[in-house]
Amino acid sequence: MNFRLFTLALTAVFAMSLVPVLVRSVASNEVTIGAIRIGIALLFLTPILLVKGTLKGLSSRDWLGMALVGLMFAAHWWTYFYAIKNSSAALGAISLSTYGIHLVIISWAFGGHKLAPIDCCAVAVSFTGCILVTPELNFSNETTWGFTVGVLSGLLYAMLPLIHQRMAHIPTMTRSWGQFAFAGLFFLMLWPQIEWPRNSGDWWPLMTMGIVCTLIGHTLWVKASTELPAVVTSTTYYFYIPIAMVLSFVFLDEEITPIMIAGASMIVGANITIAVMPFLKSRKLKLRKHA
């Protein structure tokens, strides 16, 4: 494994784990947060790409792929910010962690992947964990509804690496720019909903999200998730959850209950199991061949 890429992946995860706390701490709505984060990222990336001239060599298919990943990324962000705003920073992070289970379901529904007993068990364990962390099984409860939207965000997030891997021939920075540019068009369509911050107390967290979490974190994650083995990025990502939960407890005074920890552990454990199993099976087959 490339140690440098692994370090980049860990750095990206830490940067992104700041998002739930920062989103929850600002008064701005989810559209405003998305628009400002996108704007900051494009402000830095666009001049670099224009100087390099890398956009000139893109085919129409490349542009179509970047449009697809950008719009999906925007929908993921909108639903994720909504989940954090309407539940909590910790629950928003936990809901997003279901993306590994979504990958299994996507592979089964569209990729012809047969569900093994371990897959079914992991889905059941993750679903049980989701029930444990929600306050009540009632969508009229704002927290429960927010968490459910976060699970939808996890589904959208699960689709992103699959698209990026098919666009691996496009340089990382160019792909990141395309993702942000087309996501920006999505938020522009919601322009009437943007509420510009009225004090510096909101601008600093938004600037941190734009530069540290978006420009640095997402660009590094795009590179790491494209070039590292899937089992490495899938397991590394889950450091996001305990970091986000600790930060929400320390900086937002959110209550982290034993039941929430148990539910989060079930979701993360199920997802890591799903991520590791293909690798273990492959290694077992190799050992048999050399036996």
C-alpha positions, 0 to 999 in steps of 0.5 A: 500500500502507498503510505503517502496516499494513506496519509492523504486519506487520513488527512482528508477524513480528519478535515471532513470530520470537522463539517458536522460541528461547523454546520451545526454551529452556524445559523446559515441554512444548508443552501447557504453553506453549500453555495459558499463552500462551493464558491470558495473552492472554485475561487481557488481552483479555477485560476489554476486550471485556466493557467494550466489549460487542462480543461481544453483537452476534455471530451464531451463524455468527460464533461457529461461525467463531471456534470453527473458527479457534480449534481450527485455531489450537490444533492449529497451535500444538501441532504447531509447539511439538512440532516445535521441541521435537523438532527445533530452533528453526531447523528448527521455523521452517523447517518452518512456512515451507512454508505458502505451498506448502500454500496452492497445494495447498489451492487446487488440491484445494478451490478449483478452481485449476489448477496451472501449471508454475511451481506444480509447480516451486515445490512440487518445489523446496520438497520438495527443500529439506525433504529437504536440511534433514532429517538423514536420511529416516527417521521414527525419527529424532527430528529428522526426525519433529519437522520433519515435524510442523512441515510439518503445522503449516504446513498448518494455518497456511495455512488460518487466513488463508482463514478470517479473510478470511471473517470480516473483518466481525468486528473484529480484537480480537474475532476474536483473542479468539475464536481464543484462547478456543476454542484455550484450550478445546482446551488445557483438554482436555489439562489432565492434560499441563500441567506448571507451571514450577517456577522463574522461569527458565521463567516469564519466557520464557513471559510474553514469549511470552504478551504479546509474541509472542501478545497483540501479535504475533498480534493485529497479524498478524490485522489485517495479514493481513486488510487487506493484499494477500495478496502483501504478507503472504505475502512479509513473513512470510518475514522470520521465517525468517532472524530465527529462524535467527540468533536460534537461532544466537546464543542457543541455539548451534544449528548452522546448516550451509550445507546447512540454509541452502540448503534453507531458501533453496529453501523460502522462495524457492519460497514467495515465487515462488508468492506473487508470481506472481499479482500479476505476472500481474495487473499484466502483464494491466493493462499489456496493456490500457493498451498 
